[in-house]
Amino acid sequence: MSNETPMINILTYQLPYKLTNQIYNEYQSRLKEVSYLIENYKTYKSLIQHINTVELFLSLSIFHKRVIMNLDGAVKFYGTVTSKGETDTIQIGGYKMTEDEKNKILAVVINYNQLLEKFSIPPTVMEYFETREFLKKLIVYKSEIENVNNKQKPKGKKESKDNEEDDFDLPF
């Protein structure tokens, strides 16, 4: 990944500086911990050959927690407040959210969730408190992907790319 732009930079592009800084600092801290755990504990050694994928999932999980979950919360908050009161605009800090803006944010959240579903990424992989928990979830997810891939490949037959137009294999 050295010649490519890190995923964390792509995900944080054009986000407010303060939020980008928080995301990037968490990413750097967790990445150091991930590297240490994978290199020093046999529980996590199975991920060492997939370190680039682990970094991608780490970036995505932090983005999920810091951006998507907050957007989803704002949409739900808007729905609760407007259904209980007689208003179509709510003010959060200095920001006024209208129904049109709520719908745009909802579309972002829906599209994000559809992408996770398209690539068979369960949202539970993104939900963790400790880095160890994140790595354990990745190991379980990796084994599930490998089991599905092993069941789909008939023994003795070569794979045909013609039959896999919309299948996307994760690099596990």
Secondary structure by P-SEA (a helix, b strand, c coil): ccccccaaaaaaccccaaaaaaaaaaaaaaaaaaaaaaaccccccccccaaaaaaaaaaaaaaaaccaaaaaaaaaaaaaaaaaccccccccccccccaaaaaaaaaaaaaaaaaaaaacccccccccccaaaaaaaaaaaaaaaaaaaaaacccccccccccccccccccc
